[in-house]
Amino acid sequence: MTGNKFRETLLSGKTVYGTLVTSTSPRMFDTILNLGPDFVFLCNEHILYNPETLGWMCRAYRAAGINPVVRILQPDPFLATQALDSGAGTVLAPYAEDIEQVLELVGAVKFRPLKGKKLRNILLGKEKPGAELEACLKNNNRNNTLLLNIESPEGVANMDEFFSIKAIDGPGIDGIIIGPHDLSVSYELPEKYESREFIDLSCDIIRNARKSGVAAGGHNGSRGTLSLQKEWAMAGANIIIHSSDVFLFADKYQDDINILRELKGEKNIIRKAGDNV
């Protein structure tokens, strides 16, 4: 599910499924293909991929019909276009907070190669592209999807304004993703993911986006996150980014080893990684 089909699926309200992939191993590529997710999440904000390797990963997954979702380092239009040049099908911009940031991101992802004052005038509705330019922009960007990380009170407060931005052929924003670590910290609920207050906060964000017809979901880059993912799914999330290759390995390894420890009459060991991506 790549390109325009991925965008249309989000817009229709249907659910897409994927996970964070940190491994650059060719064997991991084979494994992911056999599992058949709709997309892979490649986080270029917290994980150091070699740029050339990231490009090959994007193109390989896309050729296999799996949409590469690349999170850029910061909400910057030049990083967004760089990700698209690398082969990303979807750009995920972290910590989106104000309308100026988001306008620039929509311009980069949905109006390329247009830049400068002309782009800004079109985005602000001060100018309309001619028929030939409009057709060019539609064709060049038909397969590009833009997602925003909502991770702060400012981002939450401005969601409706973000959703009002239009591209040439539809919404400027195709979906939002909750970043629970930053969201919890910015709301002074640091890492209290299982608290009723945080669950209600994050689920309300998802519900509000879905009521506006915008796709929504969340990704928690730590271990043991199935319960939170279930809360989001029940709140209407239709972008399911569940855990990561590393954390799923860790959870499964720990569960299996503890079964074997019990057989040997030894105590279970419960260890949780502190990484948050």
Buried (B, 14 or more C-beta within 10 A) or exposed (E): BBBBBBBBBBBEEEBBBBBBBBBBEEEBBEEBBEEEBBBBBBBBBBBEBEEEEBBBBBBBBBEBEBBBBBBBBEBBBEBBBBBBEBBBBBBBBBBBBBEEBBBBBBBBBBBBEBBEEBBBEBBEEEEEBEEEBBEBBBEBBEBBBBBBBBBBEEBBEBBEEBBEBBBBBEBBBBBBBBBBBBBBBBBEBEBBBEEEEBBEBBBEBBBBBBEBEBBBBBBBBBBBBEEBBEBBBEBBBBBBBBBBBBBBEBBEEBEEEBEEEEEEEEEEEEEEEEBBB
